[in-house]
Amino acid sequence: NGIDFVMPEEHYVGLFSSSVSADGSGTELKHKGYSRALVKMSVPINGYIENGHEVLFDYATSKWAEAIDIALFDSKKGGNLLFYGPLKEPTIIGAGKNASFVPGTISVEIVPRECDGD
């Protein structure tokens, strides 16, 4: 569409209990104590970006639904869906626990797309 995309410096990770689609549909967790977690992604290396630091979600105040998908957004609430995909292993976070991702475990392949000139 002729508009240059500028990668945000900060991303927010959301966990989903249903598959996320390109249009942003899917069911993001909405339990008490849940909110998207801040993640800073690396610069692209060999076509990939990844989390360079540990990503920590807030502690669950009640048991969360099973998370099967992950998505990256440019905002803590609402915002634009940037990347999405399935978790390697679905997970349930119990009350008093928190979800986390160690460095390098959130990885996104950046694939160039041919533009049709519009």
FENDATA-V752624 format. One record per residue. N is the residue number from 1. RES is the residue in one letter. NEAR is the number of other ideal C-beta (glycine too) atoms within 12 Angstrom. D_FIRST is the distance of its C-alpha to the first C-alpha in Angstrom with 1 decimal. Layout:
n: {N & N}
res: {RES & RES}
near: {NEAR & NEAR}
d_first: {D_FIRST & D_FIRST}
This chain:
n: {1 & 2 & 3 & 4 & 5 & 6 & 7 & 8 & 9 & 10 & 11 & 12 & 13 & 14 & 15 & 16 & 17 & 18 & 19 & 20 & 21 & 22 & 23 & 24 & 25 & 26 & 27 & 28 & 29 & 30 & 31 & 32 & 33 & 34 & 35 & 36 & 37 & 38 & 39 & 40 & 41 & 42 & 43 & 44 & 45 & 46 & 47 & 48 & 49 & 50 & 51 & 52 & 53 & 54 & 55 & 56 & 57 & 58 & 59 & 60 & 61 & 62 & 63 & 64 & 65 & 66 & 67 & 68 & 69 & 70 & 71 & 72 & 73 & 74 & 75 & 76 & 77 & 78 & 79 & 80 & 81 & 82 & 83 & 84 & 85 & 86 & 87 & 88 & 89 & 90 & 91 & 92 & 93 & 94 & 95 & 96 & 97 & 98 & 99 & 100 & 101 & 102 & 103 & 104 & 105 & 106 & 107 & 108 & 109 & 110 & 111 & 112 & 113 & 114 & 115 & 116 & 117 & 118}
res: {N & G & I & D & F & V & M & P & E & E & H & Y & V & G & L & F & S & S & S & V & S & A & D & G & S & G & T & E & L & K & H & K & G & Y & S & R & A & L & V & K & M & S & V & P & I & N & G & Y & I & E & N & G & H & E & V & L & F & D & Y & A & T & S & K & W & A & E & A & I & D & I & A & L & F & D & S & K & K & G & G & N & L & L & F & Y & G & P & L & K & E & P & T & I & I & G & A & G & K & N & A & S & F & V & P & G & T & I & S & V & E & I & V & P & R & E & C & D & G & D}
near: {9 & 8 & 7 & 7 & 14 & 9 & 20 & 21 & 15 & 22 & 36 & 33 & 45 & 42 & 43 & 34 & 26 & 20 & 22 & 29 & 15 & 14 & 11 & 22 & 15 & 25 & 22 & 33 & 34 & 18 & 27 & 15 & 21 & 31 & 27 & 31 & 32 & 27 & 40 & 23 & 32 & 23 & 14 & 16 & 15 & 11 & 14 & 18 & 27 & 28 & 30 & 21 & 22 & 20 & 31 & 21 & 31 & 24 & 21 & 26 & 18 & 18 & 19 & 33 & 24 & 21 & 35 & 26 & 31 & 41 & 41 & 39 & 31 & 26 & 20 & 22 & 14 & 13 & 20 & 22 & 28 & 30 & 32 & 30 & 24 & 18 & 26 & 14 & 13 & 20 & 27 & 21 & 31 & 18 & 16 & 13 & 21 & 23 & 37 & 23 & 31 & 16 & 18 & 19 & 21 & 38 & 26 & 27 & 15 & 20 & 11 & 9 & 8 & 7 & 11 & 7 & 6 & 7}
d_first: {0.0 & 3.8 & 5.6 & 8.6 & 10.3 & 14.0 & 16.4 & 18.9 & 22.5 & 24.0 & 23.2 & 25.3 & 26.7 & 27.4 & 29.8 & 29.6 & 32.5 & 30.3 & 27.5 & 24.0 & 21.2 & 17.4 & 17.4 & 19.8 & 22.9 & 26.1 & 29.1 & 29.1 & 32.7 & 34.2 & 37.6 & 39.7 & 39.0 & 35.5 & 32.5 & 29.5 & 30.5 & 29.1 & 28.0 & 27.0 & 25.3 & 26.1 & 24.0 & 22.7 & 25.7 & 25.5 & 22.2 & 23.6 & 23.8 & 26.8 & 28.8 & 31.1 & 33.4 & 35.1 & 33.2 & 35.7 & 35.4 & 37.9 & 41.2 & 41.3 & 43.9 & 44.1 & 43.2 & 39.5 & 38.2 & 37.4 & 34.0 & 32.4 & 28.7 & 27.0 & 23.7 & 22.1 & 20.7 & 19.9 & 22.7 & 26.4 & 26.0 & 23.0 & 19.9 & 16.9 & 17.7 & 16.6 & 19.0 & 21.8 & 24.6 & 28.4 & 31.1 & 33.4 & 36.3 & 36.1 & 38.0 & 40.0 & 40.7 & 44.1 & 45.4 & 46.0 & 43.7 & 40.2 & 37.3 & 36.4 & 34.5 & 36.1 & 34.0 & 32.0 & 32.1 & 28.5 & 26.5 & 22.8 & 21.6 & 18.3 & 17.1 & 14.5 & 12.1 & 11.4 & 8.0 & 8.7 & 7.3 & 5.2}
